[in-house]
Amino acid sequence: MSMPHIPVLLNEVLDTLVPRDGGVYVDGTFGNGGYSRAILEAANCTVWGIDRDPNVIAKSKHMETEFGGRLRVVEGRFGDMSKLLRAKGVSVVDGVALDLGVSSMQLDQAERGFSFMNDGPLDMRMEQNGPSAEDAVNDMDEEALANVIYEYGEERKSRWVAHAIVEARAEKRITRTKQLADIVCRVVKKSKDGIHPATRTFQGLRIYVNDELGEVNRGLAGAEQLLAPNGRLAVVSFHSLEDKRVKAFLNERSGNVPNPSRYLPDVEDKGPAPTFKLLKKGAVKPTKDECKINPRSRSSRLRMAVRTEAPAWGGERSAS
Ligand SMILES: C[S@@+](CC[C@H](N)C(=O)[O-])C[C@H]1O[C@@H](n2cnc3c(N)ncnc32)[C@H](O)[C@@H]1O
């Protein structure tokens, strides 16, 4: 049974966006509509929801009706938000919220194949098309597979895992989440913090299958293009690979890049004018109470910034 998704750091996201009457907001990761609902209830404004999962779009119809034209939900990727909204005649917005990753509904539905806790087909595609995790584990060569598991899953034993997968698939195609988890458990032992041995391998494959980090880069650049001066950006991430990208983007775009050496003179040409001003230097974490009510919020981090008047730098950040 799938649990409804509990919105994470919701009050903090609302405090960042400060929705106002007549404002236009983008909820780039609509999910169960928790952020959209809160924004729509906070002011007489309009929200454009985006989600790449067709199931989410189908479920959002009742909420569109409920808010009588103030909510529109579009199927697509937030990395394309600028293009998607321009196609609807919207070129400037007052706020963008991104709540990265997958929802509880996606995680809990065995048939979506995101979880090793409930056995299901090895799928993991948010969009439900394109190459799946099953294709990745059965078709990639051992080295490429190890790299995915190492870089996106941060699994130190990635080479062992990739080797075990290649040996297992020579016997029988790997098609189920439980089957893959069992293969990983042969070579990775439970860590002291109790994390299941397959957690990192599953994370790596999911990020790869959905190009999640590429989406973060493109989404941040899209928000920079769409936001009006004084427009607000709120990004919630769930693991360090995402958060590192958000932090690097906001530091770069706000001119918060340290001089490489204190022995070198300050560089005269600091590049284009900053497009963002940080609203807070570090990231906001959930309170103990929130973690108690919603354990899935534990690793979440919110970063926030306000758009300046400077023109967008354009292009997406390269991975760093
Ligand atoms: C963590 S949930 C968002 C939950 C939402 N804030 C709420 O309160 O219900 C993430 C959602 O974003 C969607 N998603 C993830 N990456 C996306 C992308 N690149 N473009 C569009 N939607 C994406 C997922 O399909 C999922 O429904």
The ligand as an SDF file (V2000), in Angstrom:
LIG
                    3D

 27 29  0  0  0  0  0  0  0  0999 V2000
    9.7250   14.4130   -3.7300 C   0  0  0  0  0  0  0  0  0  0  0  0
    8.4020   14.3460   -4.8580 S   0  0  0  0  0  0  0  0  0  0  0  0
    7.6450   15.9190   -4.7100 C   0  0  0  0  0  0  0  0  0  0  0  0
    6.5670   15.9730   -3.6880 C   0  0  0  0  0  0  0  0  0  0  0  0
    5.8080   17.2750   -3.6280 C   0  0  0  0  0  0  0  0  0  0  0  0
    6.6290   18.3840   -3.2110 N   0  0  0  0  0  0  0  0  0  0  0  0
    4.6380   17.1550   -2.6880 C   0  0  0  0  0  0  0  0  0  0  0  0
    4.5920   17.8960   -1.6910 O   0  0  0  0  0  0  0  0  0  0  0  0
    3.7470   16.3300   -2.9280 O   0  0  0  0  0  0  0  0  0  0  0  0
    9.2090   14.4980   -6.3790 C   0  0  0  0  0  0  0  0  0  0  0  0
    8.3090   14.4900   -7.6030 C   0  0  0  0  0  0  0  0  0  0  0  0
    9.0490   15.1230   -8.6340 O   0  0  0  0  0  0  0  0  0  0  0  0
    8.9670   14.3900   -9.8180 C   0  0  0  0  0  0  0  0  0  0  0  0
   10.2240   14.6380  -10.5250 N   0  0  0  0  0  0  0  0  0  0  0  0
   11.4540   14.2370  -10.1800 C   0  0  0  0  0  0  0  0  0  0  0  0
   12.3480   14.6930  -11.0620 N   0  0  0  0  0  0  0  0  0  0  0  0
   11.6620   15.4200  -11.9760 C   0  0  0  0  0  0  0  0  0  0  0  0
   12.0340   16.1520  -13.1430 C   0  0  0  0  0  0  0  0  0  0  0  0
   13.2950   16.2270  -13.5440 N   0  0  0  0  0  0  0  0  0  0  0  0
   11.0730   16.8070  -13.8150 N   0  0  0  0  0  0  0  0  0  0  0  0
    9.7670   16.7370  -13.4110 C   0  0  0  0  0  0  0  0  0  0  0  0
    9.3620   16.0440  -12.3400 N   0  0  0  0  0  0  0  0  0  0  0  0
   10.3020   15.3920  -11.6290 C   0  0  0  0  0  0  0  0  0  0  0  0
    8.7590   12.9720   -9.3990 C   0  0  0  0  0  0  0  0  0  0  0  0
    8.0640   12.2720  -10.4120 O   0  0  0  0  0  0  0  0  0  0  0  0
    7.9400   13.1390   -8.1240 C   0  0  0  0  0  0  0  0  0  0  0  0
    6.5640   13.0850   -8.4100 O   0  0  0  0  0  0  0  0  0  0  0  0
  1  2  1  0
  2  3  1  0
  2 10  1  0
  3  4  1  0
  4  5  1  0
  5  6  1  0
  5  7  1  0
  7  8  2  0
  7  9  1  0
 10 11  1  0
 11 12  1  0
 11 26  1  0
 12 13  1  0
 13 14  1  0
 13 24  1  0
 14 15  1  0
 14 23  1  0
 15 16  2  0
 16 17  1  0
 17 18  1  0
 17 23  2  0
 18 19  1  0
 18 20  2  0
 20 21  1  0
 21 22  2  0
 22 23  1  0
 24 25  1  0
 24 26  1  0
 26 27  1  0
M  CHG  2   2   1   9  -1
M  END
$$$$
